[in-house]
Amino acid sequence: MSGSIIRASPDELGLQWQTPLSVHQSGLRELLQHAASLSPSPEIVILGIVPENTDSPGMNLSKTVEGVIDRVISDVSALISA
């Protein structure tokens, strides 16, 4: 449902690890892979918001997504403070 906040671990995302051909191809997968190689491995929590519409991308947030931004910021603050 649009506006829902998703909280997931990297394992829950089901990302397929790939070796990029250049540093310009690095993305979320590669960042998470590098973080997992640290000792000790950090706890990684990914927060996202289900968009209202993906058919016509734009530069503005929908009212639905805009309405939950403060809650996501509070969730991030709570995670950092824990």
Backbone as XML, in Angstrom:
<?xml version="1.0"?>
<chain id="A" units="angstrom">
  <residue number="1" name="MET">
    <atom name="N" x="0.841" y="-1.172" z="0.000"/>
    <atom name="CA" x="0.000" y="0.000" z="0.000"/>
    <atom name="C" x="0.892" y="1.243" z="0.000"/>
  </residue>
  <residue number="2" name="SER">
    <atom name="N" x="0.599" y="2.192" z="-0.832"/>
    <atom name="CA" x="1.427" y="3.392" z="-0.929"/>
    <atom name="C" x="1.465" y="4.120" z="0.410"/>
  </residue>
  <residue number="3" name="GLY">
    <atom name="N" x="2.635" y="4.637" z="0.723"/>
    <atom name="CA" x="2.841" y="5.326" z="1.986"/>
    <atom name="C" x="3.269" y="4.408" z="3.118"/>
  </residue>
  <residue number="4" name="SER">
    <atom name="N" x="3.252" y="3.088" z="2.870"/>
    <atom name="CA" x="3.702" y="2.146" z="3.894"/>
    <atom name="C" x="5.210" y="2.256" z="4.058"/>
  </residue>
  <residue number="5" name="ILE">
    <atom name="N" x="5.650" y="2.155" z="5.297"/>
    <atom name="CA" x="7.083" y="2.187" z="5.578"/>
    <atom name="C" x="7.564" y="0.741" z="5.629"/>
  </residue>
  <residue number="6" name="ILE">
    <atom name="N" x="8.599" y="0.473" z="4.874"/>
    <atom name="CA" x="9.188" y="-0.855" z="4.825"/>
    <atom name="C" x="10.490" y="-0.830" z="5.602"/>
  </residue>
  <residue number="7" name="ARG">
    <atom name="N" x="10.671" y="-1.803" z="6.470"/>
    <atom name="CA" x="11.921" y="-1.962" z="7.222"/>
    <atom name="C" x="12.453" y="-3.343" z="6.895"/>
  </residue>
  <residue number="8" name="ALA">
    <atom name="N" x="13.698" y="-3.404" z="6.426"/>
    <atom name="CA" x="14.251" y="-4.689" z="6.007"/>
    <atom name="C" x="15.749" y="-4.751" z="6.287"/>
  </residue>
  <residue number="9" name="SER">
    <atom name="N" x="16.217" y="-5.982" z="6.402"/>
    <atom name="CA" x="17.660" y="-6.214" z="6.474"/>
    <atom name="C" x="18.135" y="-6.486" z="5.052"/>
  </residue>
  <residue number="10" name="PRO">
    <atom name="N" x="19.427" y="-6.395" z="4.792"/>
    <atom name="CA" x="19.916" y="-6.708" z="3.446"/>
    <atom name="C" x="19.501" y="-8.105" z="2.973"/>
  </residue>
  <residue number="11" name="ASP">
    <atom name="N" x="19.510" y="-9.088" z="3.882"/>
    <atom name="CA" x="19.114" y="-10.450" z="3.506"/>
    <atom name="C" x="17.661" y="-10.511" z="3.045"/>
  </residue>
  <residue number="12" name="GLU">
    <atom name="N" x="16.806" y="-9.717" z="3.661"/>
    <atom name="CA" x="15.388" y="-9.710" z="3.297"/>
    <atom name="C" x="15.138" y="-9.102" z="1.917"/>
  </residue>
  <residue number="13" name="LEU">
    <atom name="N" x="16.076" y="-8.294" z="1.430"/>
    <atom name="CA" x="15.901" y="-7.672" z="0.119"/>
    <atom name="C" x="16.133" y="-8.651" z="-1.021"/>
  </residue>
  <residue number="14" name="GLY">
    <atom name="N" x="16.887" y="-9.717" z="-0.757"/>
    <atom name="CA" x="17.143" y="-10.709" z="-1.790"/>
    <atom name="C" x="17.985" y="-10.195" z="-2.943"/>
  </residue>
  <residue number="15" name="LEU">
    <atom name="N" x="18.907" y="-9.293" z="-2.654"/>
    <atom name="CA" x="19.759" y="-8.753" z="-3.706"/>
    <atom name="C" x="20.760" y="-9.814" z="-4.159"/>
  </residue>
  <residue number="16" name="GLN">
    <atom name="N" x="20.985" y="-9.896" z="-5.442"/>
    <atom name="CA" x="21.972" y="-10.812" z="-5.999"/>
    <atom name="C" x="23.302" y="-10.079" z="-6.091"/>
  </residue>
  <residue number="17" name="TRP">
    <atom name="N" x="24.329" y="-10.625" z="-5.443"/>
    <atom name="CA" x="25.636" y="-9.986" z="-5.459"/>
    <atom name="C" x="26.298" y="-10.189" z="-6.808"/>
  </residue>
  <residue number="18" name="GLN">
    <atom name="N" x="26.851" y="-9.124" z="-7.325"/>
    <atom name="CA" x="27.570" y="-9.160" z="-8.587"/>
    <atom name="C" x="28.833" y="-8.328" z="-8.438"/>
  </residue>
  <residue number="19" name="THR">
    <atom name="N" x="29.856" y="-8.702" z="-9.168"/>
    <atom name="CA" x="31.078" y="-7.920" z="-9.173"/>
    <atom name="C" x="30.960" y="-6.880" z="-10.277"/>
  </residue>
  <residue number="20" name="PRO">
    <atom name="N" x="30.990" y="-5.592" z="-9.905"/>
    <atom name="CA" x="30.886" y="-4.552" z="-10.937"/>
    <atom name="C" x="32.126" y="-4.547" z="-11.839"/>
  </residue>
  <residue number="21" name="LEU">
    <atom name="N" x="31.929" y="-4.166" z="-13.068"/>
    <atom name="CA" x="33.042" y="-4.082" z="-14.007"/>
    <atom name="C" x="33.877" y="-2.829" z="-13.782"/>
  </residue>
  <residue number="22" name="SER">
    <atom name="N" x="33.287" y="-1.813" z="-13.171"/>
    <atom name="CA" x="34.032" y="-0.601" z="-12.848"/>
    <atom name="C" x="33.432" y="0.015" z="-11.586"/>
  </residue>
  <residue number="23" name="VAL">
    <atom name="N" x="34.164" y="0.940" z="-10.977"/>
    <atom name="CA" x="33.660" y="1.597" z="-9.765"/>
    <atom name="C" x="32.421" y="2.437" z="-10.052"/>
  </residue>
  <residue number="24" name="HIS">
    <atom name="N" x="32.199" y="2.766" z="-11.311"/>
    <atom name="CA" x="31.033" y="3.564" z="-11.683"/>
    <atom name="C" x="29.752" y="2.747" z="-11.653"/>
  </residue>
  <residue number="25" name="GLN">
    <atom name="N" x="29.865" y="1.440" z="-11.536"/>
    <atom name="CA" x="28.689" y="0.580" z="-11.486"/>
    <atom name="C" x="28.295" y="0.205" z="-10.062"/>
  </residue>
  <residue number="26" name="SER">
    <atom name="N" x="28.975" y="0.754" z="-9.084"/>
    <atom name="CA" x="28.661" y="0.435" z="-7.697"/>
    <atom name="C" x="27.296" y="0.988" z="-7.333"/>
  </residue>
  <residue number="27" name="GLY">
    <atom name="N" x="26.581" y="0.198" z="-6.563"/>
    <atom name="CA" x="25.252" y="0.603" z="-6.120"/>
    <atom name="C" x="25.008" y="0.086" z="-4.714"/>
  </residue>
  <residue number="28" name="LEU">
    <atom name="N" x="23.741" y="-0.034" z="-4.365"/>
    <atom name="CA" x="23.360" y="-0.484" z="-3.027"/>
    <atom name="C" x="23.913" y="-1.870" z="-2.730"/>
  </residue>
  <residue number="29" name="ARG">
    <atom name="N" x="23.829" y="-2.781" z="-3.685"/>
    <atom name="CA" x="24.347" y="-4.145" z="-3.468"/>
    <atom name="C" x="25.807" y="-4.110" z="-3.056"/>
  </residue>
  <residue number="30" name="GLU">
    <atom name="N" x="26.608" y="-3.374" z="-3.809"/>
    <atom name="CA" x="28.041" y="-3.326" z="-3.551"/>
    <atom name="C" x="28.346" y="-2.648" z="-2.211"/>
  </residue>
  <residue number="31" name="LEU">
    <atom name="N" x="27.612" y="-1.596" z="-1.899"/>
    <atom name="CA" x="27.787" y="-0.920" z="-0.618"/>
    <atom name="C" x="27.516" y="-1.883" z="0.534"/>
  </residue>
  <residue number="32" name="LEU">
    <atom name="N" x="26.429" y="-2.635" z="0.437"/>
    <atom name="CA" x="26.079" y="-3.599" z="1.483"/>
    <atom name="C" x="27.105" y="-4.723" z="1.561"/>
  </residue>
  <residue number="33" name="GLN">
    <atom name="N" x="27.611" y="-5.139" z="0.423"/>
    <atom name="CA" x="28.618" y="-6.195" z="0.393"/>
    <atom name="C" x="29.902" y="-5.722" z="1.102"/>
  </residue>
  <residue number="34" name="HIS">
    <atom name="N" x="30.315" y="-4.499" z="0.840"/>
    <atom name="CA" x="31.500" y="-3.958" z="1.499"/>
    <atom name="C" x="31.271" y="-3.805" z="3.000"/>
  </residue>
  <residue number="35" name="ALA">
    <atom name="N" x="30.103" y="-3.358" z="3.393"/>
    <atom name="CA" x="29.792" y="-3.193" z="4.815"/>
    <atom name="C" x="29.832" y="-4.540" z="5.528"/>
  </residue>
  <residue number="36" name="ALA">
    <atom name="N" x="29.345" y="-5.588" z="4.871"/>
    <atom name="CA" x="29.333" y="-6.925" z="5.471"/>
    <atom name="C" x="30.746" y="-7.462" z="5.666"/>
  </residue>
  <residue number="37" name="SER">
    <atom name="N" x="31.696" y="-6.954" z="4.906"/>
    <atom name="CA" x="33.064" y="-7.444" z="5.018"/>
    <atom name="C" x="33.827" y="-6.783" z="6.167"/>
  </residue>
  <residue number="38" name="LEU">
    <atom name="N" x="33.243" y="-5.760" z="6.784"/>
    <atom name="CA" x="33.898" y="-5.084" z="7.900"/>
    <atom name="C" x="33.886" y="-5.989" z="9.132"/>
  </residue>
  <residue number="39" name="SER">
    <atom name="N" x="34.834" y="-5.764" z="10.011"/>
    <atom name="CA" x="34.884" y="-6.554" z="11.235"/>
    <atom name="C" x="34.927" y="-5.590" z="12.412"/>
  </residue>
  <residue number="40" name="PRO">
    <atom name="N" x="33.969" y="-5.577" z="13.282"/>
    <atom name="CA" x="32.759" y="-6.390" z="13.223"/>
    <atom name="C" x="31.783" y="-5.843" z="12.180"/>
  </residue>
  <residue number="41" name="SER">
    <atom name="N" x="30.978" y="-6.717" z="11.648"/>
    <atom name="CA" x="29.996" y="-6.337" z="10.635"/>
    <atom name="C" x="28.918" y="-5.467" z="11.274"/>
  </residue>
  <residue number="42" name="PRO">
    <atom name="N" x="28.640" y="-4.300" z="10.708"/>
    <atom name="CA" x="27.632" y="-3.415" z="11.313"/>
    <atom name="C" x="26.216" y="-3.951" z="11.094"/>
  </residue>
  <residue number="43" name="GLU">
    <atom name="N" x="25.326" y="-3.597" z="12.016"/>
    <atom name="CA" x="23.914" y="-3.913" z="11.803"/>
    <atom name="C" x="23.399" y="-2.937" z="10.752"/>
  </residue>
  <residue number="44" name="ILE">
    <atom name="N" x="22.761" y="-3.463" z="9.730"/>
    <atom name="CA" x="22.246" y="-2.617" z="8.657"/>
    <atom name="C" x="20.735" y="-2.757" z="8.609"/>
  </residue>
  <residue number="45" name="VAL">
    <atom name="N" x="20.060" y="-1.623" z="8.681"/>
    <atom name="CA" x="18.603" y="-1.574" z="8.576"/>
    <atom name="C" x="18.270" y="-0.649" z="7.419"/>
  </residue>
  <residue number="46" name="ILE">
    <atom name="N" x="17.436" y="-1.117" z="6.520"/>
    <atom name="CA" x="17.048" y="-0.323" z="5.357"/>
    <atom name="C" x="15.589" y="0.088" z="5.533"/>
  </residue>
  <residue number="47" name="LEU">
    <atom name="N" x="15.345" y="1.378" z="5.453"/>
    <atom name="CA" x="13.984" y="1.901" z="5.539"/>
    <atom name="C" x="13.594" y="2.462" z="4.184"/>
  </residue>
  <residue number="48" name="GLY">
    <atom name="N" x="12.373" y="2.202" z="3.780"/>
    <atom name="CA" x="11.877" y="2.726" z="2.520"/>
    <atom name="C" x="10.397" y="3.034" z="2.625"/>
  </residue>
  <residue number="49" name="ILE">
    <atom name="N" x="9.901" y="3.770" z="1.680"/>
    <atom name="CA" x="8.481" y="4.122" z="1.620"/>
    <atom name="C" x="7.940" y="3.638" z="0.283"/>
  </residue>
  <residue number="50" name="VAL">
    <atom name="N" x="6.811" y="2.940" z="0.330"/>
    <atom name="CA" x="6.180" y="2.475" z="-0.900"/>
    <atom name="C" x="5.628" y="3.693" z="-1.646"/>
  </residue>
  <residue number="51" name="PRO">
    <atom name="N" x="6.067" y="3.898" z="-2.885"/>
    <atom name="CA" x="5.610" y="5.073" z="-3.637"/>
    <atom name="C" x="4.144" y="4.949" z="-4.047"/>
  </residue>
  <residue number="52" name="GLU">
    <atom name="N" x="3.547" y="6.085" z="-4.284"/>
    <atom name="CA" x="2.153" y="6.116" z="-4.737"/>
    <atom name="C" x="2.052" y="5.758" z="-6.215"/>
  </residue>
  <residue number="53" name="ASN">
    <atom name="N" x="3.050" y="6.208" z="-6.987"/>
    <atom name="CA" x="2.994" y="6.011" z="-8.432"/>
    <atom name="C" x="4.405" y="5.839" z="-8.966"/>
  </residue>
  <residue number="54" name="THR">
    <atom name="N" x="4.620" y="4.793" z="-9.744"/>
    <atom name="CA" x="5.933" y="4.611" z="-10.376"/>
    <atom name="C" x="5.828" y="4.714" z="-11.894"/>
  </residue>
  <residue number="55" name="ASP">
    <atom name="N" x="4.644" y="5.010" z="-12.389"/>
    <atom name="CA" x="4.435" y="5.097" z="-13.836"/>
    <atom name="C" x="4.969" y="6.395" z="-14.433"/>
  </residue>
  <residue number="56" name="SER">
    <atom name="N" x="4.927" y="7.457" z="-13.661"/>
    <atom name="CA" x="5.391" y="8.742" z="-14.188"/>
    <atom name="C" x="6.329" y="9.381" z="-13.172"/>
  </residue>
  <residue number="57" name="PRO">
    <atom name="N" x="7.614" y="8.994" z="-13.216"/>
    <atom name="CA" x="8.560" y="9.546" z="-12.245"/>
    <atom name="C" x="8.681" y="11.056" z="-12.379"/>
  </residue>
  <residue number="58" name="GLY">
    <atom name="N" x="8.929" y="11.683" z="-11.265"/>
    <atom name="CA" x="9.089" y="13.135" z="-11.261"/>
    <atom name="C" x="9.999" y="13.550" z="-10.133"/>
  </residue>
  <residue number="59" name="MET">
    <atom name="N" x="10.099" y="14.817" z="-9.924"/>
    <atom name="CA" x="10.990" y="15.361" z="-8.904"/>
    <atom name="C" x="10.281" y="15.637" z="-7.585"/>
  </residue>
  <residue number="60" name="ASN">
    <atom name="N" x="8.967" y="15.534" z="-7.551"/>
    <atom name="CA" x="8.208" y="15.859" z="-6.347"/>
    <atom name="C" x="7.683" y="14.597" z="-5.685"/>
  </residue>
  <residue number="61" name="LEU">
    <atom name="N" x="7.577" y="14.654" z="-4.362"/>
    <atom name="CA" x="6.980" y="13.556" z="-3.616"/>
    <atom name="C" x="5.461" y="13.642" z="-3.707"/>
  </residue>
  <residue number="62" name="SER">
    <atom name="N" x="4.813" y="12.481" z="-3.712"/>
    <atom name="CA" x="3.352" y="12.483" z="-3.648"/>
    <atom name="C" x="2.935" y="12.916" z="-2.246"/>
  </residue>
  <residue number="63" name="LYS">
    <atom name="N" x="1.712" y="13.357" z="-2.094"/>
    <atom name="CA" x="1.200" y="13.764" z="-0.775"/>
    <atom name="C" x="1.241" y="12.589" z="0.194"/>
  </residue>
  <residue number="64" name="THR">
    <atom name="N" x="1.000" y="11.371" z="-0.311"/>
    <atom name="CA" x="1.017" y="10.174" z="0.528"/>
    <atom name="C" x="2.413" y="9.945" z="1.105"/>
  </residue>
  <residue number="65" name="VAL">
    <atom name="N" x="3.428" y="10.002" z="0.262"/>
    <atom name="CA" x="4.802" y="9.800" z="0.720"/>
    <atom name="C" x="5.242" y="10.962" z="1.600"/>
  </residue>
  <residue number="66" name="GLU">
    <atom name="N" x="4.911" y="12.156" z="1.197"/>
    <atom name="CA" x="5.253" y="13.339" z="1.987"/>
    <atom name="C" x="4.690" y="13.233" z="3.406"/>
  </residue>
  <residue number="67" name="GLY">
    <atom name="N" x="3.507" y="12.610" z="3.530"/>
    <atom name="CA" x="2.840" y="12.493" z="4.818"/>
    <atom name="C" x="3.527" y="11.562" z="5.808"/>
  </residue>
  <residue number="68" name="VAL">
    <atom name="N" x="4.427" y="10.696" z="5.344"/>
    <atom name="CA" x="5.098" y="9.771" z="6.267"/>
    <atom name="C" x="6.584" y="10.076" z="6.455"/>
  </residue>
  <residue number="69" name="ILE">
    <atom name="N" x="7.082" y="11.103" z="5.795"/>
    <atom name="CA" x="8.498" y="11.455" z="5.906"/>
    <atom name="C" x="8.905" y="11.709" z="7.358"/>
  </residue>
  <residue number="70" name="ASP">
    <atom name="N" x="8.112" y="12.458" z="8.102"/>
    <atom name="CA" x="8.459" y="12.751" z="9.500"/>
    <atom name="C" x="8.545" y="11.467" z="10.322"/>
  </residue>
  <residue number="71" name="ARG">
    <atom name="N" x="7.671" y="10.509" z="10.039"/>
    <atom name="CA" x="7.713" y="9.232" z="10.766"/>
    <atom name="C" x="9.002" y="8.464" z="10.440"/>
  </residue>
  <residue number="72" name="VAL">
    <atom name="N" x="9.413" y="8.483" z="9.179"/>
    <atom name="CA" x="10.657" y="7.806" z="8.796"/>
    <atom name="C" x="11.855" y="8.482" z="9.468"/>
  </residue>
  <residue number="73" name="ILE">
    <atom name="N" x="11.849" y="9.796" z="9.511"/>
    <atom name="CA" x="12.935" y="10.527" z="10.180"/>
    <atom name="C" x="12.981" y="10.137" z="11.658"/>
  </residue>
  <residue number="74" name="SER">
    <atom name="N" x="11.834" y="10.025" z="12.295"/>
    <atom name="CA" x="11.779" y="9.599" z="13.708"/>
    <atom name="C" x="12.311" y="8.174" z="13.850"/>
  </residue>
  <residue number="75" name="ASP">
    <atom name="N" x="11.953" y="7.282" z="12.913"/>
    <atom name="CA" x="12.432" y="5.901" z="12.954"/>
    <atom name="C" x="13.953" y="5.849" z="12.820"/>
  </residue>
  <residue number="76" name="VAL">
    <atom name="N" x="14.498" y="6.647" z="11.908"/>
    <atom name="CA" x="15.951" y="6.691" z="11.716"/>
    <atom name="C" x="16.616" y="7.230" z="12.982"/>
  </residue>
  <residue number="77" name="SER">
    <atom name="N" x="16.070" y="8.276" z="13.561"/>
    <atom name="CA" x="16.631" y="8.838" z="14.795"/>
    <atom name="C" x="16.627" y="7.812" z="15.918"/>
  </residue>
  <residue number="78" name="ALA">
    <atom name="N" x="15.551" y="7.054" z="16.038"/>
    <atom name="CA" x="15.458" y="6.029" z="17.065"/>
    <atom name="C" x="16.483" y="4.922" z="16.842"/>
  </residue>
  <residue number="79" name="LEU">
    <atom name="N" x="16.698" y="4.537" z="15.584"/>
    <atom name="CA" x="17.689" y="3.514" z="15.282"/>
    <atom name="C" x="19.095" y="3.982" z="15.618"/>
  </residue>
  <residue number="80" name="ILE">
    <atom name="N" x="19.386" y="5.235" z="15.308"/>
    <atom name="CA" x="20.720" y="5.780" z="15.576"/>
    <atom name="C" x="20.950" y="5.903" z="17.084"/>
  </residue>
  <residue number="81" name="SER">
    <atom name="N" x="19.914" y="6.260" z="17.808"/>
    <atom name="CA" x="20.036" y="6.463" z="19.263"/>
    <atom name="C" x="20.116" y="5.161" z="20.038"/>
  </residue>
  <residue number="82" name="ALA">
    <atom name="N" x="19.649" y="4.071" z="19.443"/>
    <atom name="CA" x="19.603" y="2.786" z="20.162"/>
    <atom name="C" x="20.981" y="2.220" z="20.417"/>
  </residue>
</chain>
